[in-house]
Amino acid sequence: MTRPREGVEPGTPWLHSAVCGSGYSVVDHKALTGSTVYLLWNSSSGRNCVVTVKTTSVGTKTRTGAYLYVQGSSPIDDTDSYAYYAGPVSAPAVGKCVQWGGGTNNQWWYSGWSHCS
């Protein structure tokens, strides 16, 4: 079940999986100054999901974003002023490579093509 953007308990270890929904598992992550970006995979649905969880300025709305680009599709981006996290952004990705990333005002990061399933 997706948690509401506001009112999520800061530091909740399951946050990234709860935001993406049932059946998702973390396959990669990138720790940044101010946030951690998670890439998740659901083998049943064949979908990737990206969530950026804030680690500083938690509870204060700051520019925060999550990004997913599946090869052969259009990029998906969720960037706005959020207090706890950005995303989820998700898309089908069976047999495709993805670029993923995100961050906060403190630091942004984007992968190259990776996780080709």
Secondary structure in CASP SS format (residue, H / E / C, confidence):
PFRMAT SS
TARGET T0000
AUTHOR 0000-0000-0000
METHOD secondary structure of the structure
MODEL  1
M C 1.00
T C 1.00
R C 1.00
P C 1.00
R C 1.00
E C 1.00
G C 1.00
V C 1.00
E C 1.00
P C 1.00
G C 1.00
T C 1.00
P C 1.00
W C 1.00
L H 1.00
H H 1.00
S H 1.00
A H 1.00
V H 1.00
C H 1.00
G C 1.00
S C 1.00
G C 1.00
Y C 1.00
S E 1.00
V E 1.00
V E 1.00
D E 1.00
H E 1.00
K E 1.00
A E 1.00
L E 1.00
T C 1.00
G C 1.00
S E 1.00
T E 1.00
V E 1.00
Y E 1.00
L E 1.00
L E 1.00
W E 1.00
N E 1.00
S C 1.00
S C 1.00
S C 1.00
G C 1.00
R E 1.00
N E 1.00
C E 1.00
V E 1.00
V E 1.00
T E 1.00
V E 1.00
K E 1.00
T C 1.00
T C 1.00
S C 1.00
V C 1.00
G C 1.00
T C 1.00
K C 1.00
T E 1.00
R E 1.00
T E 1.00
G E 1.00
A E 1.00
Y E 1.00
L E 1.00
Y E 1.00
V E 1.00
Q C 1.00
G C 1.00
S C 1.00
S C 1.00
P C 1.00
I E 1.00
D E 1.00
D E 1.00
T E 1.00
D E 1.00
S E 1.00
Y E 1.00
A C 1.00
Y C 1.00
Y E 1.00
A E 1.00
G E 1.00
P E 1.00
V E 1.00
S E 1.00
A E 1.00
P E 1.00
A C 1.00
V C 1.00
G C 1.00
K C 1.00
C C 1.00
V E 1.00
Q E 1.00
W E 1.00
G E 1.00
G E 1.00
G E 1.00
T E 1.00
N C 1.00
N C 1.00
Q E 1.00
W E 1.00
W E 1.00
Y E 1.00
S C 1.00
G C 1.00
W C 1.00
S E 1.00
H C 1.00
C C 1.00
S C 1.00
END
